[in-house]
Amino acid sequence: MILEFPWFERQFDFDLPVWMYPNVLERLRGTPSRLEETLNGLTAATLTRRQDDEWSIQENAGHLWDMETLWAGRLDDLLAGAEYLRVADLTNQKTYDAQHNAHALDSILAAFRRERLAFVRRLDTLSESDVTRTALHPRLKQPMRVLDHIYFVAEHDDHHLAQITRLKRMFDDSR
C-alpha cells in the first residue's frame, strides 16, 4: 500500500489555468456526497474507533466540517484584498474540542453539507477578476489566488477522504 504524505509537509505549485476553476469547484461541490457515500453503512463502532492517536473516521469527517469556517474566512480575506490570509490553527484544537465521536454522524454530515454548499454558492458568483485575486498563504509563504485556495481545499478534502478510506479498510468488519 502507498502511504499518504503528511499534510503539513506538502508543497503546492499553484499554476492551474483560470479555466480550471469550474472543474475544481465541482470537486468542492461533490465532497459532501463522496463523504456520505464512503461512510454509508458503517457501524458506530467502526466510525468512532481510533488507531493510536489518530482521529477516527467520524473525527476526520467532523474535521472537514470544522475547516469550513477557515475556508470561508480566507475567501473573505481574498475578496477584501488582504495582503495575508488568516492563519489556521495548526494544532486543530477545534476538532479535538468538538468531540465528534460523541455526536450523531448524521448531524455532522448535515452540518458539513450545509456549510460547504453555502461556500460553493458564494464561489459560483465570482467573476474572473475575483478568481485571480491573491494573498499570501501564511504557512506556505506563497501567493494564493481564489482558484488556488479552492484547489487547496479540494486537496485537503481528498487527504481526509483518503484517511477515512484507509481506516475503513482497517476497521470495517462488515465487508
PyMOL commands that set and color helices and strands:
alter all, ss='L'
color gray80, all
select helices_A, chain A and resi 7-9+18-39+44-48+57-66+68-79+93-98+100-102+105-124+128-131+146-171
alter helices_A, ss='H'
color red, helices_A
select strands_A, chain A and resi 134-137+142-145
alter strands_A, ss='S'
color yellow, strands_A
deselect
rebuild
show_as cartoon
